[in-house]
């Protein structure tokens, strides 16, 4: 264990930064990395299909790897570095689980706590939308799911995704285009089978 509280973000979509601060030194500090990026790494791993029961341990593993490679992290590129580690950790989790599909639990009530300012009705709608999103993501192949999650849900640029995955920018752009098309088609299928008519929350 890393030695400080490990808690899931208040909302998997809009986590609250816990004691966030800007690092003032060139070499990143592990605690600073943890406090600034834990919520986004946790959320990314869940979106990549890590099971809810394993996501806390997987997040810790990401930061353990980062701790061993602090000297390799360039200032201003901390997020991309951590996301690259998170992708590999998620792939390892998939292999350990020996699962053919990237499954994400649709019962988010145990891991996604609503914002205190959200009404009960609004919180329920958010949970339903996130459950629908997870079901749609399950339909995407791993290469398409990866670029879609990092671009549409995490806000990374195409060039950053290409660097993380070690692929040309053009390949990343092509995958993103295909991912958007398949996401839209999958969303229509999921809504048709579930009776959902609302928008999928990203």
TIRO-2110 file (N, C-alpha, C; in Angstrom, 1 decimal):
// TIRO-2110
0.8, -1.2, 0.0, N, 1, A
0.0, 0.0, 0.0, CA, 1, A
0.9, 1.2, 0.0, C, 1, A
0.4, 2.3, -0.6, N, 2, A
1.2, 3.5, -0.7, CA, 2, A
1.3, 4.3, 0.6, C, 2, A
0.4, 4.0, 1.6, N, 3, A
0.6, 4.7, 2.9, CA, 3, A
-0.3, 5.9, 3.1, C, 3, A
-1.2, 6.3, 2.1, N, 4, A
-2.1, 7.3, 2.4, CA, 4, A
-3.5, 6.9, 1.9, C, 4, A
-4.6, 7.6, 2.4, N, 5, A
-5.9, 7.1, 2.1, CA, 5, A
-6.2, 6.8, 0.6, C, 5, A
-6.8, 5.7, 0.3, N, 6, A
-7.1, 5.3, -1.0, CA, 6, A
-8.6, 5.3, -1.2, C, 6, A
-9.2, 6.4, -1.7, N, 7, A
-10.6, 6.4, -1.8, CA, 7, A
-11.0, 6.7, -3.2, C, 7, A
-12.1, 6.1, -3.7, N, 8, A
-12.6, 6.4, -5.0, CA, 8, A
-13.1, 7.8, -5.1, C, 8, A
-13.0, 8.4, -6.3, N, 9, A
-13.5, 9.8, -6.5, CA, 9, A
-15.0, 9.9, -6.2, C, 9, A
-15.4, 11.1, -5.8, N, 10, A
-16.9, 11.2, -5.5, CA, 10, A
-17.7, 10.9, -6.7, C, 10, A
-17.2, 11.2, -7.9, N, 11, A
-18.0, 10.9, -9.1, CA, 11, A
-17.0, 10.4, -10.1, C, 11, A
-17.3, 9.3, -10.8, N, 12, A
-16.3, 8.8, -11.8, CA, 12, A
-16.3, 9.7, -13.0, C, 12, A
-17.2, 10.6, -13.2, N, 13, A
-17.2, 11.5, -14.3, CA, 13, A
-16.6, 12.8, -14.0, C, 13, A
-16.9, 13.3, -12.7, N, 14, A
-16.4, 14.6, -12.3, CA, 14, A
-15.7, 14.5, -10.9, C, 14, A
-14.6, 13.8, -10.8, N, 15, A
-13.9, 13.7, -9.5, CA, 15, A
-13.5, 15.0, -8.9, C, 15, A
-13.5, 15.0, -7.6, N, 16, A
-13.1, 16.2, -6.9, CA, 16, A
-11.6, 16.1, -6.6, C, 16, A
-10.8, 17.0, -7.0, N, 17, A
-9.3, 17.0, -6.7, CA, 17, A
-9.1, 17.1, -5.2, C, 17, A
-8.3, 16.2, -4.7, N, 18, A
-8.0, 16.1, -3.3, CA, 18, A
-6.7, 16.7, -3.0, C, 18, A
-6.7, 17.9, -2.5, N, 19, A
-5.5, 18.6, -2.1, CA, 19, A
-4.6, 18.8, -3.3, C, 19, A
-5.2, 19.1, -4.4, N, 20, A
-4.4, 19.3, -5.7, CA, 20, A
-3.5, 20.5, -5.5, C, 20, A
-2.2, 20.3, -6.0, N, 21, A
-1.3, 21.4, -6.0, CA, 21, A
-0.4, 21.2, -7.2, C, 21, A
0.2, 22.3, -7.6, N, 22, A
1.1, 22.3, -8.7, CA, 22, A
2.6, 22.1, -8.3, C, 22, A
3.2, 21.1, -8.9, N, 23, A
4.6, 20.8, -8.5, CA, 23, A
5.5, 21.9, -8.9, C, 23, A
6.4, 22.3, -8.0, N, 24, A
7.2, 23.4, -8.3, CA, 24, A
8.6, 23.0, -8.7, C, 24, A
8.9, 21.7, -8.6, N, 25, A
10.3, 21.2, -8.9, CA, 25, A
10.2, 20.5, -10.3, C, 25, A
11.4, 20.4, -10.9, N, 26, A
11.5, 19.7, -12.2, CA, 26, A
11.1, 18.3, -12.1, C, 26, A
11.7, 17.5, -11.2, N, 27, A
11.3, 16.1, -11.0, CA, 27, A
10.0, 16.0, -10.3, C, 27, A
9.1, 15.3, -10.8, N, 28, A
7.8, 15.2, -10.1, CA, 28, A
7.9, 14.4, -8.7, C, 28, A
7.1, 14.8, -7.8, N, 29, A
7.1, 14.2, -6.5, CA, 29, A
5.9, 13.2, -6.5, C, 29, A
6.2, 12.0, -5.9, N, 30, A
5.2, 10.9, -6.0, CA, 30, A
3.9, 11.3, -5.3, C, 30, A
4.0, 11.9, -4.1, N, 31, A
2.8, 12.3, -3.4, CA, 31, A
2.0, 13.4, -4.3, C, 31, A
2.7, 14.3, -4.9, N, 32, A
2.0, 15.3, -5.7, CA, 32, A
1.3, 14.6, -6.9, C, 32, A
2.0, 13.7, -7.5, N, 33, A
1.4, 12.9, -8.6, CA, 33, A
0.2, 12.2, -8.2, C, 33, A
0.2, 11.6, -7.0, N, 34, A
-0.9, 10.8, -6.5, CA, 34, A
-2.1, 11.8, -6.2, C, 34, A
-1.8, 12.9, -5.6, N, 35, A
-2.9, 13.8, -5.2, CA, 35, A
-3.6, 14.4, -6.4, C, 35, A
-2.8, 14.7, -7.4, N, 36, A
-3.3, 15.4, -8.6, CA, 36, A
-3.9, 14.5, -9.6, C, 36, A
-3.5, 13.2, -9.7, N, 37, A
-3.9, 12.3, -10.8, CA, 37, A
-4.6, 11.1, -10.3, C, 37, A
-4.7, 10.8, -9.1, N, 38, A
-5.3, 9.5, -8.6, CA, 38, A
-6.7, 9.4, -9.2, C, 38, A
-7.6, 10.4, -9.1, N, 39, A
-9.0, 10.3, -9.5, CA, 39, A
-9.0, 10.0, -11.0, C, 39, A
-8.2, 10.6, -11.8, N, 40, A
-8.3, 10.4, -13.3, CA, 40, A
-7.8, 9.0, -13.7, C, 40, A
-6.7, 8.6, -13.0, N, 41, A
-6.2, 7.2, -13.3, CA, 41, A
-7.2, 6.2, -12.9, C, 41, A
-7.8, 6.4, -11.7, N, 42, A
-8.8, 5.4, -11.2, CA, 42, A
-10.0, 5.3, -12.2, C, 42, A
-10.4, 6.5, -12.7, N, 43, A
-11.6, 6.5, -13.6, CA, 43, A
-11.2, 5.9, -14.9, C, 43, A
-9.9, 6.1, -15.4, N, 44, A
-9.5, 5.6, -16.7, CA, 44, A
-9.4, 4.1, -16.6, C, 44, A
-8.9, 3.5, -15.5, N, 45, A
-8.8, 2.1, -15.4, CA, 45, A
-10.2, 1.4, -15.4, C, 45, A
-11.1, 2.1, -14.8, N, 46, A
-12.5, 1.5, -14.8, CA, 46, A
-13.0, 1.6, -16.2, C, 46, A
-12.8, 2.7, -16.9, N, 47, A
-13.3, 2.7, -18.3, CA, 47, A
-12.6, 1.7, -19.2, C, 47, A
-11.4, 1.4, -18.9, N, 48, A
-10.6, 0.4, -19.7, CA, 48, A
-11.1, -1.0, -19.3, C, 48, A
-12.0, -1.2, -18.4, N, 49, A
-12.6, -2.5, -18.1, CA, 49, A
-12.1, -3.2, -16.9, C, 49, A
-11.2, -2.6, -16.1, N, 50, A
-10.8, -3.2, -14.8, CA, 50, A
-12.0, -3.3, -13.9, C, 50, A
-12.2, -4.5, -13.4, N, 51, A
-13.3, -4.8, -12.5, CA, 51, A
-13.4, -3.9, -11.3, C, 51, A
-14.5, -3.5, -10.8, N, 52, A
-14.6, -2.6, -9.7, CA, 52, A
-13.9, -3.1, -8.4, C, 52, A
-13.9, -4.5, -8.3, N, 53, A
-13.2, -5.0, -7.1, CA, 53, A
-11.7, -4.9, -7.2, C, 53, A
-11.2, -4.7, -8.4, N, 54, A
-9.7, -4.6, -8.6, CA, 54, A
-9.2, -3.2, -8.9, C, 54, A
-10.1, -2.3, -9.1, N, 55, A
-9.7, -1.0, -9.7, CA, 55, A
-8.8, -0.2, -8.7, C, 55, A
-9.0, -0.3, -7.4, N, 56, A
-8.2, 0.3, -6.4, CA, 56, A
-6.8, -0.2, -6.4, C, 56, A
-6.7, -1.6, -6.4, N, 57, A
-5.3, -2.2, -6.5, CA, 57, A
-4.6, -1.9, -7.8, C, 57, A
-5.4, -1.8, -8.9, N, 58, A
-4.7, -1.5, -10.2, CA, 58, A
-4.2, -0.1, -10.2, C, 58, A
-5.0, 0.9, -9.5, N, 59, A
-4.6, 2.3, -9.4, CA, 59, A
-3.3, 2.4, -8.6, C, 59, A
-3.2, 1.6, -7.5, N, 60, A
-2.0, 1.6, -6.7, CA, 60, A
-0.8, 1.1, -7.5, C, 60, A
-1.1, 0.1, -8.3, N, 61, A
0.0, -0.5, -9.2, CA, 61, A
0.6, 0.6, -10.1, C, 61, A
-0.3, 1.4, -10.7, N, 62, A
0.1, 2.4, -11.6, CA, 62, A
1.1, 3.4, -10.9, C, 62, A
0.8, 3.7, -9.7, N, 63, A
1.6, 4.7, -9.0, CA, 63, A
2.9, 4.0, -8.4, C, 63, A
2.8, 2.7, -8.2, N, 64, A
4.1, 2.0, -7.8, CA, 64, A
5.0, 2.0, -9.0, C, 64, A
4.5, 1.7, -10.2, N, 65, A
5.4, 1.8, -11.3, CA, 65, A
6.0, 3.2, -11.5, C, 65, A
5.1, 4.2, -11.4, N, 66, A
5.6, 5.6, -11.5, CA, 66, A
6.6, 5.9, -10.5, C, 66, A
6.5, 5.4, -9.3, N, 67, A
7.5, 5.6, -8.2, CA, 67, A
8.8, 5.1, -8.6, C, 67, A
8.9, 4.0, -9.3, N, 68, A
10.2, 3.4, -9.7, CA, 68, A
10.7, 4.1, -10.9, C, 68, A
9.9, 5.0, -11.6, N, 69, A
10.4, 5.6, -12.8, CA, 69, A
10.2, 7.1, -12.8, C, 69, A
10.3, 7.7, -11.6, N, 70, A
10.1, 9.1, -11.4, CA, 70, A
11.1, 9.9, -12.3, C, 70, A
12.3, 9.4, -12.4, N, 71, A
13.3, 10.2, -13.2, CA, 71, A
13.0, 10.2, -14.7, C, 71, A
12.1, 9.3, -15.1, N, 72, A
11.7, 9.3, -16.5, CA, 72, A
10.6, 10.2, -16.9, C, 72, A
9.9, 10.8, -15.9, N, 73, A
8.7, 11.6, -16.1, CA, 73, A
9.1, 13.0, -16.3, C, 73, A
8.8, 13.5, -17.5, N, 74, A
9.1, 14.9, -17.8, CA, 74, A
8.1, 15.9, -17.3, C, 74, A
8.5, 17.0, -16.8, N, 75, A
7.6, 18.0, -16.2, CA, 75, A
6.6, 18.4, -17.3, C, 75, A
5.3, 18.5, -16.9, N, 76, A
4.3, 18.8, -17.9, CA, 76, A
3.7, 17.7, -18.7, C, 76, A
4.3, 16.5, -18.5, N, 77, A
3.9, 15.3, -19.2, CA, 77, A
3.5, 14.2, -18.3, C, 77, A
3.2, 14.6, -17.0, N, 78, A
2.9, 13.6, -16.0, CA, 78, A
1.6, 12.8, -16.4, C, 78, A
0.6, 13.4, -16.8, N, 79, A
-0.7, 12.7, -17.1, CA, 79, A
-0.5, 11.7, -18.2, C, 79, A
0.1, 12.1, -19.3, N, 80, A
0.3, 11.1, -20.4, CA, 80, A
1.2, 9.9, -19.9, C, 80, A
2.2, 10.2, -19.1, N, 81, A
3.0, 9.1, -18.6, CA, 81, A
2.2, 8.1, -17.8, C, 81, A
1.4, 8.7, -16.9, N, 82, A
0.6, 7.8, -16.0, CA, 82, A
-0.5, 7.1, -16.8, C, 82, A
-1.0, 7.7, -17.8, N, 83, A
-2.1, 7.0, -18.7, CA, 83, A
-1.4, 5.9, -19.5, C, 83, A
-0.2, 6.0, -19.9, N, 84, A
0.5, 5.0, -20.6, CA, 84, A
0.7, 3.8, -19.7, C, 84, A
1.0, 4.0, -18.4, N, 85, A
1.2, 2.9, -17.4, CA, 85, A
-0.2, 2.3, -17.2, C, 85, A
-1.2, 3.1, -17.0, N, 86, A
-2.6, 2.6, -16.7, CA, 86, A
-3.0, 1.7, -17.8, C, 86, A
-2.8, 2.0, -19.1, N, 87, A
-3.2, 1.2, -20.2, CA, 87, A
-2.5, -0.2, -20.1, C, 87, A
-1.2, -0.2, -19.8, N, 88, A
-0.5, -1.5, -19.7, CA, 88, A
-1.0, -2.3, -18.4, C, 88, A
-1.3, -1.6, -17.3, N, 89, A
-1.8, -2.3, -16.1, CA, 89, A
-3.2, -2.9, -16.4, C, 89, A
-4.0, -2.1, -17.2, N, 90, A
-5.4, -2.6, -17.5, CA, 90, A
-5.3, -3.9, -18.4, C, 90, A
-4.3, -3.9, -19.3, N, 91, A
-4.1, -5.0, -20.2, CA, 91, A
-3.7, -6.2, -19.4, C, 91, A
-2.8, -6.0, -18.4, N, 92, A
-2.4, -7.1, -17.6, CA, 92, A
-3.6, -7.7, -16.7, C, 92, A
-4.4, -6.8, -16.2, N, 93, A
-5.6, -7.2, -15.5, CA, 93, A
-6.5, -8.1, -16.3, C, 93, A
-6.6, -7.7, -17.6, N, 94, A
-7.4, -8.4, -18.5, CA, 94, A
-6.9, -9.8, -18.7, C, 94, A
-5.6, -9.9, -18.9, N, 95, A
-4.9, -11.2, -19.1, CA, 95, A
-5.1, -12.1, -17.8, C, 95, A
-4.9, -11.4, -16.7, N, 96, A
-5.0, -12.2, -15.4, CA, 96, A
-6.4, -12.7, -15.2, C, 96, A
-7.4, -12.0, -15.7, N, 97, A
-8.8, -12.4, -15.5, CA, 97, A
-9.2, -13.4, -16.6, C, 97, A
-8.3, -13.6, -17.6, N, 98, A
-8.6, -14.5, -18.7, CA, 98, A
-9.9, -14.3, -19.3, C, 98, A
-10.2, -13.0, -19.5, N, 99, A
-11.5, -12.7, -20.1, CA, 99, A
-11.4, -12.3, -21.5, C, 99, A
-12.4, -12.7, -22.3, N, 100, A
-12.3, -12.4, -23.8, CA, 100, A
-12.9, -11.1, -24.1, C, 100, A
-13.6, -10.5, -23.1, N, 101, A
-14.3, -9.2, -23.3, CA, 101, A
-13.9, -8.3, -22.2, C, 101, A
-13.9, -7.0, -22.4, N, 102, A
-13.6, -6.0, -21.4, CA, 102, A
-14.9, -5.7, -20.7, C, 102, A
-15.2, -6.3, -19.6, N, 103, A
-16.5, -6.2, -18.9, CA, 103, A
-16.4, -5.1, -17.9, C, 103, A
-17.5, -4.3, -17.9, N, 104, A
-17.6, -3.2, -16.9, CA, 104, A
-18.9, -3.4, -16.2, C, 104, A
-18.9, -3.4, -14.9, N, 105, A
-20.1, -3.6, -14.1, CA, 105, A
-21.1, -2.4, -14.4, C, 105, A
-22.4, -2.8, -14.6, N, 106, A
-23.4, -1.7, -14.8, CA, 106, A
-24.0, -1.3, -13.5, C, 106, A
-23.7, -1.9, -12.4, N, 107, A
-24.2, -1.5, -11.1, CA, 107, A
-23.2, -0.5, -10.5, C, 107, A
-23.4, 0.8, -10.8, N, 108, A
-22.4, 1.7, -10.4, CA, 108, A
-22.7, 2.4, -9.1, C, 108, A
-23.8, 2.0, -8.4, N, 109, A
-24.2, 2.6, -7.2, CA, 109, A
-23.2, 2.4, -6.1, C, 109, A
-22.4, 1.3, -6.2, N, 110, A
-21.5, 1.0, -5.1, CA, 110, A
-20.2, 1.7, -5.3, C, 110, A
-19.9, 2.3, -6.5, N, 111, A
-18.6, 3.0, -6.7, CA, 111, A
-18.7, 4.4, -7.1, C, 111, A
-19.8, 4.8, -7.7, N, 112, A
-20.0, 6.2, -8.1, CA, 112, A
-21.0, 6.9, -7.2, C, 112, A
-20.5, 7.6, -6.2, N, 113, A
-21.3, 8.4, -5.3, CA, 113, A
-21.7, 9.7, -6.0, C, 113, A
-23.0, 10.1, -5.9, N, 114, A
-23.4, 11.3, -6.5, CA, 114, A
-22.9, 12.5, -5.8, C, 114, A
-22.8, 13.6, -6.6, N, 115, A
-22.4, 14.9, -6.0, CA, 115, A
-23.4, 15.3, -5.0, C, 115, A
-23.0, 15.9, -3.9, N, 116, A
-23.9, 16.2, -2.9, CA, 116, A
-24.9, 17.3, -3.3, C, 116, A
-24.5, 18.0, -4.4, N, 117, A
-25.4, 19.1, -4.9, CA, 117, A
-26.5, 18.5, -5.8, C, 117, A
-26.4, 17.3, -6.2, N, 118, A
-27.3, 16.6, -7.1, CA, 118, A
-28.5, 16.1, -6.4, C, 118, A
-29.7, 16.4, -7.0, N, 119, A
-30.9, 15.9, -6.4, CA, 119, A
-30.9, 14.3, -6.6, C, 119, A
-31.7, 13.6, -5.8, N, 120, A
-31.9, 12.2, -5.9, CA, 120, A
-32.3, 11.8, -7.3, C, 120, A
-33.2, 12.5, -7.9, N, 121, A
-33.6, 12.2, -9.3, CA, 121, A
-32.4, 12.4, -10.3, C, 121, A
-31.7, 13.5, -10.1, N, 122, A
-30.6, 13.7, -11.0, CA, 122, A
-29.5, 12.7, -10.8, C, 122, A
-29.2, 12.3, -9.6, N, 123, A
-28.2, 11.2, -9.3, CA, 123, A
-28.6, 9.9, -10.0, C, 123, A
-29.9, 9.6, -9.9, N, 124, A
-30.4, 8.3, -10.5, CA, 124, A
-30.2, 8.4, -12.0, C, 124, A
-30.5, 9.6, -12.6, N, 125, A
-30.3, 9.7, -14.1, CA, 125, A
-28.9, 9.6, -14.5, C, 125, A
-28.0, 10.2, -13.6, N, 126, A
-26.5, 10.1, -13.9, CA, 126, A
-26.1, 8.6, -13.9, C, 126, A
-26.5, 7.9, -12.9, N, 127, A
-26.1, 6.5, -12.7, CA, 127, A
-26.6, 5.7, -13.9, C, 127, A
-27.9, 5.9, -14.3, N, 128, A
-28.4, 5.2, -15.5, CA, 128, A
-27.7, 5.5, -16.7, C, 128, A
-27.3, 6.8, -16.9, N, 129, A
-26.6, 7.2, -18.1, CA, 129, A
-25.2, 6.5, -18.1, C, 129, A
-24.5, 6.5, -17.0, N, 130, A
-23.2, 5.9, -16.9, CA, 130, A
-23.3, 4.4, -17.2, C, 130, A
-24.3, 3.8, -16.6, N, 131, A
-24.5, 2.3, -16.9, CA, 131, A
-24.7, 2.1, -18.3, C, 131, A
-25.4, 2.9, -19.0, N, 132, A
-25.7, 2.8, -20.4, CA, 132, A
-24.3, 3.0, -21.2, C, 132, A
-23.6, 4.0, -20.8, N, 133, A
-22.3, 4.2, -21.4, CA, 133, A
-21.4, 3.0, -21.3, C, 133, A
-21.3, 2.4, -20.1, N, 134, A
-20.4, 1.2, -19.9, CA, 134, A
-20.9, 0.1, -20.8, C, 134, A
-22.2, -0.1, -21.0, N, 135, A
-22.7, -1.2, -21.8, CA, 135, A
-22.3, -0.9, -23.3, C, 135, A
-22.3, 0.3, -23.7, N, 136, A
-21.9, 0.7, -25.1, CA, 136, A
-20.4, 0.4, -25.3, C, 136, A
-19.6, 0.8, -24.3, N, 137, A
-18.2, 0.7, -24.4, CA, 137, A
-17.8, -0.8, -24.5, C, 137, A
-18.6, -1.7, -23.9, N, 138, A
-18.3, -3.1, -23.9, CA, 138, A
-18.3, -3.6, -25.4, C, 138, A
-19.0, -2.9, -26.2, N, 139, A
-19.2, -3.4, -27.6, CA, 139, A
-18.0, -3.0, -28.5, C, 139, A
-17.1, -2.1, -28.0, N, 140, A
-16.0, -1.7, -28.8, CA, 140, A
-14.8, -2.6, -28.6, C, 140, A
-14.0, -2.8, -29.7, N, 141, A
-12.8, -3.6, -29.6, CA, 141, A
-11.8, -2.8, -28.7, C, 141, A
-10.8, -3.4, -28.2, N, 142, A
-9.9, -2.8, -27.3, CA, 142, A
-9.2, -1.6, -27.9, C, 142, A
-8.7, -1.7, -29.2, N, 143, A
-8.0, -0.6, -29.8, CA, 143, A
-8.9, 0.6, -30.0, C, 143, A
-10.2, 0.4, -30.4, N, 144, A
-11.1, 1.5, -30.5, CA, 144, A
-11.6, 2.0, -29.2, C, 144, A
-11.8, 1.2, -28.3, N, 145, A
-12.2, 1.6, -26.9, CA, 145, A
-11.1, 2.5, -26.3, C, 145, A
-9.9, 2.1, -26.5, N, 146, A
-8.8, 2.9, -25.9, CA, 146, A
-8.7, 4.3, -26.4, C, 146, A
-8.8, 4.5, -27.7, N, 147, A
-8.7, 5.9, -28.2, CA, 147, A
-10.0, 6.7, -27.9, C, 147, A
-11.1, 6.0, -27.9, N, 148, A
-12.3, 6.7, -27.6, CA, 148, A
-12.4, 7.2, -26.2, C, 148, A
-12.0, 6.3, -25.2, N, 149, A
-12.0, 6.7, -23.8, CA, 149, A
-11.0, 7.9, -23.6, C, 149, A
-9.8, 7.8, -24.1, N, 150, A
-8.8, 8.8, -23.8, CA, 150, A
-9.1, 10.1, -24.5, C, 150, A
-9.8, 10.1, -25.7, N, 151, A
-10.1, 11.3, -26.4, CA, 151, A
-11.4, 11.9, -25.9, C, 151, A
-12.5, 11.1, -25.9, N, 152, A
-13.8, 11.6, -25.6, CA, 152, A
-14.1, 11.8, -24.1, C, 152, A
-13.5, 10.9, -23.3, N, 153, A
-13.9, 10.9, -21.9, CA, 153, A
-12.8, 11.6, -21.1, C, 153, A
-11.5, 11.5, -21.5, N, 154, A
-10.4, 12.0, -20.7, CA, 154, A
-9.8, 13.3, -21.3, C, 154, A
-10.2, 13.6, -22.5, N, 155, A
-9.8, 14.9, -23.1, CA, 155, A
-8.4, 15.0, -23.6, C, 155, A
-7.8, 13.9, -23.9, N, 156, A
-6.4, 13.9, -24.5, CA, 156, A
-6.5, 14.2, -25.9, C, 156, A
-5.4, 14.8, -26.4, N, 157, A
-5.3, 15.1, -27.8, CA, 157, A
-4.9, 13.9, -28.6, C, 157, A
-5.1, 13.9, -29.9, N, 158, A
-4.8, 12.7, -30.7, CA, 158, A
-3.3, 12.4, -30.7, C, 158, A
-2.5, 13.5, -30.7, N, 159, A
-1.0, 13.3, -30.7, CA, 159, A
-0.6, 12.7, -29.4, C, 159, A
-1.3, 13.0, -28.3, N, 160, A
-0.9, 12.4, -27.0, CA, 160, A
-1.3, 10.9, -27.0, C, 160, A
-2.5, 10.6, -27.5, N, 161, A
-2.9, 9.2, -27.6, CA, 161, A
-1.9, 8.4, -28.4, C, 161, A
-1.5, 9.0, -29.6, N, 162, A
-0.6, 8.3, -30.5, CA, 162, A
0.7, 8.0, -29.7, C, 162, A
1.2, 9.0, -28.9, N, 163, A
2.4, 8.8, -28.2, CA, 163, A
2.3, 7.7, -27.2, C, 163, A
1.2, 7.7, -26.4, N, 164, A
1.0, 6.7, -25.4, CA, 164, A
1.0, 5.3, -25.9, C, 164, A
0.3, 5.2, -27.1, N, 165, A
0.1, 3.8, -27.7, CA, 165, A
1.3, 3.5, -28.6, C, 165, A
2.1, 4.4, -28.9, N, 166, A
3.2, 4.1, -29.8, CA, 166, A
2.8, 3.9, -31.3, C, 166, A
1.8, 4.7, -31.7, N, 167, A
1.3, 4.6, -33.1, CA, 167, A
1.4, 5.9, -33.8, C, 167, A
1.4, 5.9, -35.1, N, 168, A
1.4, 7.2, -35.8, CA, 168, A
0.1, 8.0, -35.5, C, 168, A
0.2, 9.3, -35.7, N, 169, A
-0.9, 10.2, -35.5, CA, 169, A
-2.1, 9.8, -36.4, C, 169, A
-1.8, 9.5, -37.6, N, 170, A
-2.8, 9.1, -38.6, CA, 170, A
-3.6, 7.9, -38.2, C, 170, A
-2.9, 6.9, -37.6, N, 171, A
-3.5, 5.7, -37.1, CA, 171, A
-4.4, 6.0, -36.0, C, 171, A
-4.0, 6.9, -35.1, N, 172, A
-4.8, 7.3, -33.9, CA, 172, A
-6.1, 8.0, -34.4, C, 172, A
-5.9, 8.9, -35.4, N, 173, A
-7.1, 9.6, -35.9, CA, 173, A
-8.1, 8.6, -36.6, C, 173, A
-7.5, 7.7, -37.3, N, 174, A
-8.4, 6.7, -38.0, CA, 174, A
-9.1, 5.9, -37.0, C, 174, A
-8.5, 5.4, -35.9, N, 175, A
-9.1, 4.6, -34.9, CA, 175, A
-10.2, 5.4, -34.2, C, 175, A
-9.9, 6.7, -34.0, N, 176, A
-10.9, 7.5, -33.3, CA, 176, A
-12.2, 7.7, -34.2, C, 176, A
-12.0, 7.9, -35.5, N, 177, A
-13.1, 8.0, -36.4, CA, 177, A
-13.9, 6.7, -36.4, C, 177, A
-13.3, 5.6, -36.5, N, 178, A
-14.0, 4.3, -36.4, CA, 178, A
-14.7, 4.1, -35.1, C, 178, A
-14.0, 4.5, -34.0, N, 179, A
-14.6, 4.3, -32.7, CA, 179, A
-15.8, 5.2, -32.5, C, 179, A
-15.8, 6.4, -33.0, N, 180, A
-17.0, 7.2, -32.9, CA, 180, A
-18.2, 6.6, -33.7, C, 180, A
-17.9, 6.0, -34.9, N, 181, A
-18.9, 5.4, -35.7, CA, 181, A
-19.5, 4.2, -35.0, C, 181, A
-18.6, 3.3, -34.5, N, 182, A
-19.1, 2.1, -33.8, CA, 182, A
-19.8, 2.5, -32.5, C, 182, A
-19.3, 3.5, -31.8, N, 183, A
-20.0, 3.9, -30.6, CA, 183, A
-21.4, 4.3, -30.8, C, 183, A
-21.6, 5.1, -31.9, N, 184, A
-22.9, 5.6, -32.2, CA, 184, A
-23.8, 4.4, -32.6, C, 184, A
-23.3, 3.5, -33.4, N, 185, A
-24.1, 2.3, -33.8, CA, 185, A
-24.4, 1.4, -32.6, C, 185, A
-23.4, 1.2, -31.7, N, 186, A
-23.7, 0.4, -30.5, CA, 186, A
-24.7, 1.1, -29.5, C, 186, A
-24.6, 2.4, -29.5, N, 187, A
-25.5, 3.1, -28.6, CA, 187, A
-26.9, 2.9, -29.1, C, 187, A
-27.1, 2.9, -30.4, N, 188, A
-28.5, 2.7, -30.9, CA, 188, A
-29.0, 1.3, -30.6, C, 188, A
-28.1, 0.3, -30.7, N, 189, A
-28.5, -1.1, -30.4, CA, 189, A
-28.8, -1.3, -28.9, C, 189, A
-27.9, -0.7, -28.1, N, 190, A
-28.2, -0.8, -26.6, CA, 190, A
-29.5, -0.2, -26.2, C, 190, A
-29.7, 1.0, -26.7, N, 191, A
-31.0, 1.7, -26.4, CA, 191, A
-32.2, 0.9, -26.9, C, 191, A
-32.1, 0.3, -28.0, N, 192, A
-33.2, -0.5, -28.6, CA, 192, A
-33.5, -1.7, -27.7, C, 192, A
-32.4, -2.4, -27.2, N, 193, A
-32.6, -3.6, -26.4, CA, 193, A
-33.0, -3.3, -24.9, C, 193, A
-32.6, -2.1, -24.5, N, 194, A
-32.8, -1.7, -23.1, CA, 194, A
-34.1, -0.8, -22.9, C, 194, A
-34.6, -0.3, -24.0, N, 195, A
-35.7, 0.6, -23.9, CA, 195, A
-35.3, 2.0, -23.5, C, 195, A
-34.0, 2.3, -23.4, N, 196, A
-33.5, 3.6, -23.1, CA, 196, A
-33.6, 4.5, -24.2, C, 196, A
-34.1, 5.7, -24.0, N, 197, A
-34.2, 6.7, -25.1, CA, 197, A
-33.4, 8.0, -24.8, C, 197, A
-32.8, 8.1, -23.6, N, 198, A
-32.0, 9.3, -23.2, CA, 198, A
-30.6, 9.2, -23.8, C, 198, A
-29.9, 10.3, -23.6, N, 199, A
-28.5, 10.4, -24.2, CA, 199, A
-27.6, 9.6, -23.3, C, 199, A
-26.5, 9.1, -24.0, N, 200, A
-25.5, 8.4, -23.2, CA, 200, A
-24.6, 9.4, -22.7, C, 200, A
-24.4, 9.4, -21.3, N, 201, A
-23.5, 10.4, -20.7, CA, 201, A
-22.1, 10.0, -20.9, C, 201, A
-21.2, 10.9, -21.3, N, 202, A
-19.8, 10.6, -21.4, CA, 202, A
-19.0, 11.3, -20.3, C, 202, A
END
